[in-house]
Amino acid sequence: MKRKGFVALSLALTLAIAPGFSTHDAHEGETTIDSAGNKVMIESLPKAKNKGKKEFTGAAEVENDSVAEIVNEQGEKIGEKKIKKNVKQKKEDKNVAKNKKEGELICLFCGGGGGSDDDGDTGSGDNGTRVVTVIVAADEEYRAAHSDWQTYTQNIIENADNGFTRDHDIDFQVKTFAQWNSEGANASEILQDLDRDWNGNGEDFLVGFTRDANFNSGGIAYVYSNDPYQSAVSVNLDQGAENTWHAAQHEFSHNYGLGHDPQGSGIKCIMNYDYAYSVDYWDQEHDDQIETNKSWYGK
């Protein structure tokens, strides 16, 4: 059954989908209106050309303790998952910790600087860190392939947030794991299906994970030009542990308003198709854009 009732504003979607999109060609951005009334661009990432690691070799780095609900397709709570902090962030000067030279990143992992959070306790325990919340939705094919899909997707989110935490003091925390039945003839339609089914839950980000045979890209997301009303939406194809977390970081970056760097430009950035599955950092222009837009989400 499809989950209904969370969407606050129902609008007709106007996107015209081009059939036969190649998994290795750039997807031309299309403008549409999401379920919350935001004018958005849809951008996709080609599937990875190389096979990365299929499984995680260890637990992901988790910055803070949290508890996430597990809900069924109707939004009914059926369980919960406790997520434990397992790293201590070093309080290092960011100017020393972050050093990019000839496209290679040398970085000491660092937490926030001095000062306290004016919004009170966010559960972070790290001064200066902005905590953003996530609802993970896994479709029926994905859940069938991963018996412990909550742990698997949580590891993906935590690996995807390493660059955000290191370079921008942004910590992603999963608050809900949702069962989702995906529908659509291609990646764009499946993205919009997730938006209609699960947006309006109150979290900053809504990210889907799929093995739907019709999902013809590595990942896809809405690109926002301003602070979105309701959750920012993206979907990632199951391409194994390593490739999927790279795709998730790329798609979260689109949610912050980032576009792509040109293929063939030599710019080593996760927003360049040539490097999207091999690096976890951004070029200076995109770093600046994340800093400008980081207030869109979290506290």
N, C-alpha and C positions, 0 to 999 in steps of 0.2 A: 504494500500500500504506500502511496505517496503521502508525505507529511504536508499538511496544510495549516494555515492559520497564523504563521509567524510574520508574514509580509504585511507591512503597514500600508503600503501604497502599491496598488496594482495598475501598471501601465502597459499599453501595447508596445511590444518590442518591434523595432523597425529595421533590424539588421538584415541585409541580404547576404546570404552565405554563398560563397563561390565554391562549387563542387570540385573534387579532385585535387585538393591542395597537397602538394608534395611535401613529404616529411622533412626534406632537406632544403626547401626553398623558404625564403622569408615570407611571412604572412603580412600582406598589406593591411595596415590598420583600417578598421571600419568604425564609424561612430554610431552609437546607439544610446538608448536610455535604459538604465538598469531598473530593477524592481523597486528601488527606493526613490527614483526620480532623478538620479545623477546622470548628467551627460558624460559618457565615457568613451574611450577608445579601447578596442579589443586588439591585443597583440599576443602572438604565440611564439613559442620556441620550438625549433625542429627537434626531432628525436636525436639522441646521442648517436654518433657514428661508431663509437667504441664502447665496448662493454666495461663498465666499472665493477667494483666489488658488489656482489649481490646481497651480502649480509653484512651487518655491523660486527666488528671484531670485539667490541666492548661497549660499555654504557656510554651514552653521550654526556658531554659536560652540561650539568644543570646548575644554574646560578642560584636558584631559590626553591624552597619547599612550596608545594602547592597541592591542591586536591582538585581533580577534574571529575565531572559527572559523566556517566555513560548513559546515553539515551537512545531509544528506538526511533523508528521512522516517524512516529507520531509525536515525538518530543517528550515521551514519558521516561522518567528516570528508571533505569534497570540496574544500576550499579555505580560504583565510583572507583577511581584509581588515584592512589597517593603517589606523588612524584617528589623524590627526595633530592635536596641539594647535595652535590658531590664535589664541588670545586671551591677553592678560596681564591678570589680575585686579588691580584697584586695592585697595590696603590702606587703606580708609577706615573711619571709625567708622560702625558700622551705624546708630546713632541719627541720624547726619547723612545717611547714604546713603538711608535709607528714610523717605519722607515722603508719607503718604496724606492728601489733602485733598479733601473733597467727592466722594469716590469715584474720584478720578483719582490715579494713582500717579506720583510724581516720584522717580526713583531713580538714584543713581550705582551702577554695577556694582561689587561689592566682593567680596573674597575673605575668607578666614578671619582671625581675630585672631591674637594671639600664641600661643606654645606649640607644642610638637611633638606628633605623633601617637604615642600610647603604644603603638600596635600596630605601629609600624615603618613601612616604606615601603609605601604603598597605591598608588603610582603617581600620586598627585595632585600632589605638589610644592607644595601650598598648605596652610599651617598651619591647622588647625581645620576643614577641609572633610571631611565624611563622604562616602565613596565607596560608592555602591550599584551592584550589577551587574544586568544585564538580559539575558534571552534574548528575541530577537525571532523570532516565528514568522509567516510569511506563507503564506496558503493558495494553492491552485492558481489561483484566479481573480485574486487580487491579483498573483501573480508574472507571469501572462500579460499583465496590464495595464501592468506596470512592468518593463521589461527590466533596469534596474539597481535592483532592489528593495532591495538592501542599502543603497545610498547614500541612497535615498529614505526608507526607514524610519529610518535612522540620523539623518537630518536632522530627522525628526519627533521622535525621542526627545530630541535635543539642544535643539530649540526648546521642547519640553515641560518640560525641566529648567531653563530659564532662570529661571523664578520660584522654583523650589526652591533654585537656587544663590544667587540674589540675596537672598532673604528668609530662608533657613534653612541655608545652607552645605551643601547636599546636591547632589552631582554624580552624575548617572546615566551609567553606562558600559556600552555594549553589549559583551557577551562572546561571544555566539553568535547567528548567523543561521541559522534552521532552516526547512526546507521542511515545510509542513503541509498535509494534505488535510482541510479542514473538513467536518463533518457535523452536521446538526441541522435541525429544522423552524422554528426561530426563534432570536433572539439568545441567550436563556438556554441553550438546548440546545447552541448552538455554543460558548459560553463553557465549558460543562461538558465538551464534546468536547476543547477545547484543554487543559483541566485534566488529563483522563485521559491524553491523548496525550503531553504534554510536561512535566508537573510532575515534580519530583524530580531536576532537573538540577544543583542546588546554587547557582543564582543567586538573588538577592533577589526579582527580579520576572520574571514570564513575561507578555509582552504579545503578543497576536495582532493581525494585520492582515488584513482580509477584504474581499472583494467578493461574497461569497455572496449570492445573490438572496433567501435566507431570513432574512438578518440584518436584522431590522426595528427597529433603533435606531441612533443615532449612535455609541454606545459602551456598554459594560457591564462591570461589575467585581464582584468579591467585596469586601464591606466586613467588615473584621476588627475584633473587639473586643479583641484582644490580639495579641502577637507570634505570627505564624503559623508552623506547622511546614511546612517547604518553601516554595516560591515563592508570592508574591502574584500573583493572576491577573486579567487584564483583556483585552478585545478591542475593537478600534476599526474602524469602517467606513471605507472609503476615501471621503472627502469632499473630496479635494484637499488640498494642502499645509497651508493655513492652518487650515481647520476641523478637520482630523484632529489636528494637534498640540494644539489647544485641547482636543479631546475626550480625548486621551491624558493631558494634565495633569489634567483633571477625574477621569479613572478612576484614575490613580496616587494622587490625593488620597483616593479611596474606600479604596484599599488601606491608607492610613494611618489608616483608621477614620472619616473625615469623612462626614457626611451632607449633605443638601441644605439650602440656605436656601429659605424659602418664596417661590414665585413671587408677584410683585406686592408684595413687601415693600419694594422699592427698595434692598435691600442689594446693593451692587456687589461681587460675589464670583464667582469662577469656579464655585462650587458652587451658584449660583442659575441656573436654566434661562434666565432673562431675560438673563443676561450671560455665560453659559458660553463662548460663541463670540466674545466681544469683549474680555474682560479676561484678564489673566494673573496675578492676585493674589487673595488671600483676605481675608475680613474678620478682625477681631481674634480672635474666638472660634476660628475655624479655624486661624489662625496659631498660637495657643496650643496647639491640639490637635496640630498637626504637631510642634511643639517637644517636647511631652510624649511623643509616640510615635516620634520620629525614631530612637531607639535600636533599634527593631525590625529595622532593615535596615542593612547595611553595616558599615563600621568606619572 
